[in-house]
């Protein structure tokens, strides 16, 4: 694995990253609506099951129809995303396939099978199964989609916080030693809860926006009003939960990915009593000169808030970009952070030990090792185990390589948080109006709901950008940089498939929007 990596076409690395990014971005346009609508349509069918009113049945069927259109598109893009690990990121797949593949296998065998089975009953079983069984199928479809998201997010969380694994020098692979450590790590649990609750916000805003469209058109007014009530309640609860899980997410990131937090805050030089930045004039087009700047100009912040967010202590120490590079500060677990240079040395020791172990393995292949060779095996194995947490730093040449793109992280984080605050205010206002006034007459609020729909997707994608750009350059935190993880392929082949996928996904998105708009215009269909 180590002898050819520097010969990989640099263009192939950039195109492979771009292709994976565009696939993930398009895929994430479909997933949140699937998760959000699954909850809301389950609530609506529960209302039908309890009341046996035809109105609720027609309403549930209507939202299930829109769910089905979106669900199909999400499946198509998700399958392509998983194939890219084998085609463009084969070194990564080889290095961690035993660990990364397990959650994806469980997702495919259990969760996807579960949701694909019950989604058929949900759509075609209204007259073929009992109301109770159909209600269970609707909820199980949503639960299956959520479980599917769980396993995918577990895999992603492991990349950002690798636990439950050991490197096996005989197979040259990281191997899982604790499935539960991987599946139930605090990072994975928090990533799941934060992601799913934010998806419920998109589902709620979608339902409210579509309902407000009907109110503007003076159609389907009862369905629209009742849908707004459910959507607003779900949205308000989801927003509060998202804010809570976001706070915990920042705490987890501060512990295991301090460079990501520093990039999010454009924090060049850290310290105690750190304020949370509201806005600063960070140049959006170029990486700042963090080594020579104290902080971004025109900084406005909330005193002590960042220290509290990162350490749960208003006086807590928060490292900046330069602190992380220089090392020497005390981490929350009481250990002292190594400098980048120290990490590079330890990473190079790990790479050398792995190469020597592999060379010796080839030399003794087919025969029993001598006592001297066995001793060397033990020495290389111990050196590798001691330094494996810093393996990836052996490929780092300079400090700039470990600093994420600060402008993207900084502004994407503020877009996400700012829009989340706006959504909270919106749900409170619309709940007040729908229960205290005649919402059919408050037309300005209908237009606000329609305007917020694209903003909900922008907020969601911004969160993804923070999560993924913030961990660069690592495919696996501290263990595998992107340029080591990529396949040894030509840039031209990846570039070709990039544009093919871009055209394909854009077409799929246009088709989905067209079908959704057609079905929304058609409105609620009465059961015959």
RALIN-V575796 format. One record per residue. RES is the residue in one small letter. PHI is phi in degrees with one decimal (* if undefined). PSI is psi as a letter, one per 20 degrees, with the letter a starting at -180 (* if undefined). D_FIRST is the distance of its C-alpha to the first C-alpha in Angstrom with 2 decimals. Layout:
BEGIN
<<RES,PHI,PSI,D_FIRST> <RES,PHI,PSI,D_FIRST>>
END
This chain:
BEGIN
<<x,*,h,0.00> <x,-94.3,i,3.78> <x,-91.5,i,5.95> <x,-120.6,i,6.92> <x,-62.3,h,7.12> <x,-72.3,i,10.63> <x,-91.5,i,11.81> <x,-67.7,p,11.87> <x,-59.0,p,15.60> <x,-60.1,h,17.00> <x,-63.5,h,19.61> <x,-63.5,h,17.29> <x,-63.6,g,16.23> <x,-64.7,g,19.96> <x,-70.2,h,21.04> <x,-64.9,g,18.56> <x,-65.0,g,19.85> <x,-63.8,g,23.36> <x,-65.6,g,23.19> <x,-65.9,h,22.07> <x,-63.8,g,24.71> <x,-67.0,h,27.46> <x,-66.0,g,26.80> <x,-65.5,g,26.88> <x,-62.1,g,29.96> <x,-66.1,g,31.86> <x,-59.5,h,30.94> <x,-74.5,i,32.22> <x,-69.9,h,35.50> <x,-95.2,h,36.25> <x,-62.6,g,34.97> <x,-59.7,h,37.28> <x,-67.0,h,40.37> <x,-59.5,g,39.51> <x,-67.0,h,39.28> <x,-69.8,g,42.35> <x,-67.2,h,44.57> <x,-59.2,g,43.69> <x,-68.0,g,45.34> <x,-69.0,g,48.33> <x,-68.9,h,49.15> <x,-65.4,g,48.97> <x,-63.6,g,51.54> <x,-67.0,h,53.74> <x,-71.3,h,53.81> <x,-63.0,h,54.60> <x,-61.0,g,57.59> <x,-65.6,g,58.65> <x,-63.1,h,58.31> <x,-80.5,h,60.48> <x,-102.0,h,63.10> <x,59.4,k,63.02> <x,-84.0,p,63.93> <x,-62.9,h,63.07> <x,-55.7,g,62.15> <x,-68.7,h,59.11> <x,-65.7,g,58.05> <x,-63.5,h,58.24> <x,-65.5,g,56.39> <x,-62.6,g,53.56> <x,-62.7,h,53.29> <x,-64.3,g,53.12> <x,-69.8,h,50.18> <x,-65.6,h,48.42> <x,-64.2,g,48.74> <x,-67.5,h,47.00> <x,-59.5,g,44.33> <x,-62.5,h,43.69> <x,-61.9,g,43.25> <x,-69.2,h,40.63> <x,-59.8,g,38.90> <x,-62.9,g,38.32> <x,-68.3,h,36.70> <x,-64.3,h,34.34> <x,-61.8,g,33.10> <x,-61.0,g,32.37> <x,-73.7,h,30.19> <x,-66.0,h,28.43> <x,-62.7,g,27.25> <x,-62.3,h,25.68> <x,-59.8,g,23.92> <x,-71.0,h,22.12> <x,-63.9,h,21.10> <x,-65.5,h,19.33> <x,-62.2,h,16.60> <x,-80.5,h,15.59> <x,-83.3,g,16.38> <x,-103.2,i,15.31> <x,-130.3,l,12.85> <x,-68.6,h,10.72> <x,-62.9,g,7.50> <x,-61.6,g,10.32> <x,-61.5,h,11.98> <x,-68.6,g,9.37> <x,-65.8,h,8.91> <x,-130.4,j,12.71> <x,-57.9,h,14.28> <x,-63.7,h,16.44> <x,-92.5,g,18.04> <x,-64.5,h,18.22> <x,-71.7,h,19.32> <x,-62.4,g,22.19> <x,-60.9,h,24.38> <x,-67.8,h,23.93> <x,-66.4,g,24.90> <x,-62.3,g,27.91> <x,-59.5,g,28.81> <x,-72.0,g,28.89> <x,-78.8,g,30.66> <x,-97.0,f,33.13> <x,-67.2,g,33.70> <x,-65.7,h,33.46> <x,-62.2,g,35.47> <x,-64.2,g,38.00> <x,-70.4,h,38.58> <x,-70.7,h,38.68> <x,-71.7,g,41.22> <x,-78.1,h,43.54> <x,-65.4,h,43.37> <x,-66.8,g,45.16> <x,-64.6,h,47.87> <x,-61.5,g,48.20> <x,-82.2,h,48.86> <x,-113.9,j,50.85> <x,-106.6,j,52.35> <x,-57.7,h,55.06> <x,-103.8,j,57.83> <x,-112.1,i,56.12> <x,-128.9,r,55.27> <x,-70.2,q,57.16> <x,-55.9,h,56.89> <x,-65.7,g,55.28> <x,-67.6,h,52.59> <x,-66.9,g,51.95> <x,-61.3,g,51.67> <x,-61.1,h,49.18> <x,-64.9,h,47.15> <x,-64.0,g,47.14> <x,-66.1,h,45.95> <x,-68.4,h,43.34> <x,-62.6,g,42.00> <x,-65.8,g,41.55> <x,-65.3,h,40.19> <x,-61.7,g,37.68> <x,-63.7,h,36.51> <x,-70.3,g,36.31> <x,-64.4,h,34.37> <x,-58.4,g,31.95> <x,-62.6,h,31.53> <x,-56.6,g,31.13> <x,-70.0,h,28.03> <x,-66.3,g,26.39> <x,-71.5,h,27.26> <x,-61.2,g,25.99> <x,-61.5,g,22.51> <x,-66.3,g,22.88> <x,-64.6,h,24.36> <x,-64.0,h,21.51> <x,-61.5,h,19.15> <x,-92.6,i,21.75> <x,-148.6,n,22.55> <x,-71.9,o,19.92> <x,-134.4,r,22.07> <x,66.7,k,22.55> <x,-143.2,q,19.07> <x,-139.5,q,17.34> <x,-86.4,p,13.82> <x,-101.1,o,13.78> <x,-68.1,i,11.92> <x,-74.4,h,13.02> <x,-99.1,i,11.42> <x,59.0,k,8.43> <x,-138.3,q,10.28> <x,-77.8,p,13.09> <x,-123.0,q,16.26> <x,-73.1,p,19.71> <x,-114.8,i,22.39> <x,-148.1,o,25.15> <x,-62.5,h,25.75> <x,-70.5,h,28.76> <x,-64.1,h,27.02> <x,-70.1,g,24.72> <x,-75.3,h,27.66> <x,-120.8,k,30.30> <x,-64.8,q,28.74> <x,-55.1,h,31.27> <x,-64.9,g,28.95> <x,-68.1,g,28.65> <x,-61.4,g,32.39> <x,-70.0,h,33.38> <x,-61.6,g,31.11> <x,-64.6,g,32.66> <x,-64.3,g,36.22> <x,-67.4,g,35.99> <x,-68.1,g,34.46> <x,-68.9,g,36.88> <x,-65.6,h,39.96> <x,-68.4,h,39.15> <x,-67.4,h,38.91> <x,-61.9,h,42.38> <x,-61.9,g,43.65> <x,-63.8,g,42.61> <x,-59.2,g,44.29> <x,-66.0,g,47.39> <x,-66.6,h,47.66> <x,-60.7,g,47.17> <x,-62.9,g,49.99> <x,-66.1,g,52.24> <x,-63.7,g,51.64> <x,-63.4,g,52.42> <x,-63.7,h,55.44> <x,-68.5,h,56.67> <x,-59.4,g,56.42> <x,-64.9,h,58.88> <x,-67.1,h,61.14> <x,-64.5,h,61.24> <x,-87.0,i,62.21> <x,58.1,l,64.64> <x,-126.7,q,63.10> <x,46.0,l,61.86> <x,-68.4,h,63.15> <x,-67.3,g,63.29> <x,-59.3,g,59.79> <x,-63.9,g,58.50> <x,-64.4,g,60.28> <x,-67.3,h,59.12> <x,-67.0,h,55.54> <x,-62.8,g,55.66> <x,-59.5,g,56.86> <x,-66.3,g,54.01> <x,-60.9,g,51.41> <x,-69.1,h,52.71> <x,-64.9,g,52.74> <x,-59.2,g,49.19> <x,-63.4,g,48.12> <x,-65.1,g,49.87> <x,-62.0,g,48.46> <x,-63.7,h,44.94> <x,-65.5,g,45.19> <x,-61.4,g,46.39> <x,-65.5,h,43.57> <x,-65.2,g,41.00> <x,-63.2,g,42.40> <x,-63.7,g,42.26> <x,-69.2,h,38.67> <x,-64.7,h,37.76> <x,-62.2,g,39.21> <x,-67.2,h,37.14> <x,-62.4,g,34.02> <x,-61.8,h,34.66> <x,-65.4,g,35.11> <x,-66.2,g,31.77> <x,-61.4,g,29.97> <x,-60.4,h,31.77> <x,-78.2,g,30.45> <x,-113.1,i,26.74> <x,-136.6,m,26.18> <x,-61.0,h,28.75> <x,-66.7,h,27.26> <x,-63.4,g,27.86> <x,-64.4,g,31.45> <x,-62.5,h,31.98> <x,-68.9,g,30.94> <x,-60.1,h,33.21> <x,-99.9,i,36.06> <x,49.6,l,35.37> <x,-96.3,o,35.82> <x,-84.0,g,34.96> <x,-128.1,o,36.70> <x,-86.5,a,37.25> <x,156.8,a,39.80> <x,-85.5,r,42.28> <x,54.6,l,44.73> <x,-81.3,p,42.46> <x,-88.6,q,43.99> <x,-87.5,p,42.39> <x,-69.7,p,42.34> <x,-84.2,g,44.48> <x,-156.6,q,43.93> <x,-144.0,q,42.97> <x,-87.6,m,42.90> <x,-82.5,p,39.14> <x,-60.9,o,38.56> <x,-74.0,i,36.94> <x,-107.9,i,35.51> <x,-147.1,q,33.66> <x,-67.0,p,31.65> <x,-68.9,q,34.29> <x,-83.7,m,34.48> <x,-63.5,h,33.82> <x,-69.8,h,33.63> <x,-118.3,j,37.23> <x,-112.0,p,38.87> <x,-70.1,g,40.45> <x,-161.9,r,40.34> <x,-64.9,q,40.72> <x,-68.6,q,44.33> <x,54.6,l,47.01> <x,-77.2,p,45.36> <x,-124.9,p,47.28> <x,-144.9,r,46.20> <x,-96.4,o,47.45> <x,-55.2,p,48.05> <x,68.5,i,46.01> <x,-67.4,h,44.45> <x,-67.0,g,40.80> <x,-59.5,g,41.10> <x,-68.2,g,42.63> <x,-63.2,g,40.07> <x,-86.3,h,37.10> <x,-126.7,i,38.67> <x,61.0,k,41.82> <x,-143.1,p,43.77> <x,-64.6,i,45.62> <x,-103.9,j,45.08> <x,-63.2,q,41.40> <x,-84.1,p,38.90> <x,-119.6,o,36.46> <x,-76.1,q,33.82> <x,-95.4,a,33.45> <x,-56.3,g,30.59> <x,-68.4,h,31.58> <x,-62.8,g,32.11> <x,-67.2,h,28.57> <x,-68.3,g,27.22> <x,-80.8,h,29.66> <x,69.8,a,29.49> <x,93.3,i,32.28> <x,-93.4,r,33.92> <x,-87.0,p,34.50> <x,-84.2,r,32.65> <x,-57.7,h,34.55> <x,-83.9,j,33.32> <x,92.9,i,34.86> <x,-83.7,r,31.76> <x,-98.1,p,31.33> <x,-68.1,p,28.66> <x,-75.7,q,26.34> <x,-75.6,r,26.28> <x,-58.7,g,23.35> <x,-62.6,h,23.24> <x,-66.6,h,23.18> <x,-65.6,h,20.35> <x,-62.3,g,18.31> <x,-62.5,g,19.12> <x,-67.4,h,18.15> <x,-64.5,g,14.82> <x,-67.2,h,14.11> <x,-61.9,g,15.39> <x,-64.8,g,12.99> <x,-64.0,g,9.88> <x,-63.7,g,11.80> <x,-62.3,h,12.88> <x,-65.6,g,9.61> <x,-64.7,g,8.73> <x,-68.0,h,12.37> <x,-62.1,g,12.54> <x,-67.1,g,10.01> <x,-63.1,g,11.97> <x,-66.8,h,15.15> <x,-61.8,h,14.41> <x,-67.2,h,14.14> <x,-68.9,h,17.32> <x,-99.6,j,19.33> <x,-59.6,p,18.36> <x,89.5,i,21.75> <x,-143.8,r,23.80> <x,-82.2,p,24.74> <x,-68.9,q,23.31> <x,-74.1,r,25.95> <x,-55.6,h,27.25> <x,-66.0,g,25.63> <x,-67.0,h,22.19> <x,-62.9,h,22.80> <x,-63.3,g,23.73> <x,-65.5,h,20.54> <x,-56.3,g,18.56> <x,-64.4,g,20.75> <x,-64.8,g,20.38> <x,-63.9,g,16.57> <x,-64.2,g,16.76> <x,-67.0,g,19.53> <x,-60.1,g,17.97> <x,-65.2,g,14.88> <x,-64.7,g,17.37> <x,-66.8,h,19.67> <x,-108.4,j,17.32> <x,-61.0,h,15.00> <x,-58.7,i,17.44> <x,-114.5,j,16.61> <x,-52.1,g,12.84> <x,-64.6,h,12.82> <x,-68.9,i,15.53> <x,-66.4,i,13.47> <x,-99.2,i,12.50> <x,-83.0,p,16.22> <x,-97.8,g,18.43> <x,-147.0,r,21.83> <x,-63.2,h,23.82> <x,-59.2,h,24.42> <x,-70.4,h,20.87> <x,-99.5,j,21.51> <x,-98.9,o,24.96> <x,-61.8,r,25.37> <x,-72.2,o,27.84> <x,-61.7,g,30.99> <x,-58.4,g,33.59> <x,-64.1,g,31.98> <x,-62.6,g,31.52> <x,-64.7,g,34.99> <x,-77.4,h,36.97> <x,-63.5,h,35.22> <x,-63.1,g,35.97> <x,-71.7,h,39.59> <x,-63.2,g,40.03> <x,-60.6,g,38.84> <x,-68.8,g,41.10> <x,-62.7,g,44.02> <x,-69.6,h,44.09> <x,-60.5,h,43.75> <x,-65.5,h,46.85> <x,-62.6,g,48.63> <x,-63.6,h,47.91> <x,-59.2,g,49.36> <x,-63.2,g,52.53> <x,-62.7,g,52.72> <x,-64.6,h,52.59> <x,-64.2,g,55.28> <x,-64.4,g,57.52> <x,-71.4,h,57.22> <x,-65.6,g,57.87> <x,-61.0,g,60.98> <x,-66.6,g,62.19> <x,-69.0,h,61.58> <x,-99.4,h,63.49> <x,-109.5,i,66.16> <x,-134.5,r,66.90> <x,-88.7,o,66.95> <x,-67.7,h,63.43> <x,-65.2,i,64.54> <x,-102.2,i,66.48> <x,-92.0,m,63.89> <x,-68.0,h,62.47> <x,-61.8,h,60.66> <x,-70.6,h,58.46> <x,-64.4,g,57.62> <x,-67.1,h,56.34> <x,-61.7,g,54.34> <x,-61.1,g,52.63> <x,-64.8,h,51.70> <x,-68.9,h,50.36> <x,-75.8,i,48.20> <x,-59.9,g,46.33> <x,-64.9,h,43.97> <x,-66.3,h,43.71> <x,-63.6,g,42.44> <x,-69.7,h,39.48> <x,-62.9,g,38.89> <x,-62.4,g,38.87> <x,-65.3,g,36.43> <x,-66.9,h,33.97> <x,-63.2,h,34.40> <x,-61.4,g,33.32> <x,-64.9,g,30.12> <x,-62.0,g,29.51> <x,-60.9,g,30.07> <x,-63.5,g,27.67> <x,-90.2,g,24.76> <x,-68.0,h,25.39> <x,-66.8,h,26.16> <x,-95.5,j,22.73> <x,-63.9,q,21.00> <x,-94.6,j,18.60> <x,-92.2,p,16.97> <x,-81.5,h,15.79> <x,-125.2,p,15.87> <x,-51.2,p,18.37> <x,69.7,i,17.19> <x,-113.9,h,13.74> <x,-150.7,o,11.79> <x,-70.7,r,13.29> <x,-61.9,h,13.90> <x,-74.4,i,12.31> <x,-93.9,h,8.79> <x,-83.8,i,9.78> <x,-75.0,q,11.24> <x,-73.8,q,10.85> <x,-85.5,m,10.75> <x,-131.0,r,14.53> <x,-77.3,q,17.66> <x,-63.3,h,19.74> <x,-63.9,h,22.83> <x,-69.1,h,21.84> <x,-70.4,h,20.98> <x,-61.7,g,24.14> <x,-61.9,g,26.23> <x,-68.6,h,25.28> <x,-58.0,g,25.80> <x,-71.7,h,29.39> <x,-64.0,g,29.92> <x,-65.8,h,28.97> <x,-59.8,g,31.04> <x,-66.7,g,34.02> <x,-64.7,g,33.55> <x,-67.8,h,33.31> <x,-63.3,h,36.18> <x,-64.3,g,38.22> <x,-60.7,g,37.52> <x,-65.0,g,38.57> <x,-63.7,h,41.67> <x,-64.3,g,42.55> <x,-62.6,g,42.25> <x,-60.0,g,44.40> <x,-63.3,g,46.89> <x,-67.6,g,47.19> <x,-60.3,g,47.46> <x,-63.1,h,50.13> <x,-63.8,g,52.05> <x,-71.2,h,52.08> <x,-66.4,g,53.04> <x,-63.7,h,55.91> <x,-67.1,h,56.99> <x,83.8,a,57.25> <x,-77.4,p,57.95> <x,-97.8,p,59.07> <x,-74.9,p,61.80> <x,-67.8,p,61.29> <x,-86.5,*,63.63>>
END
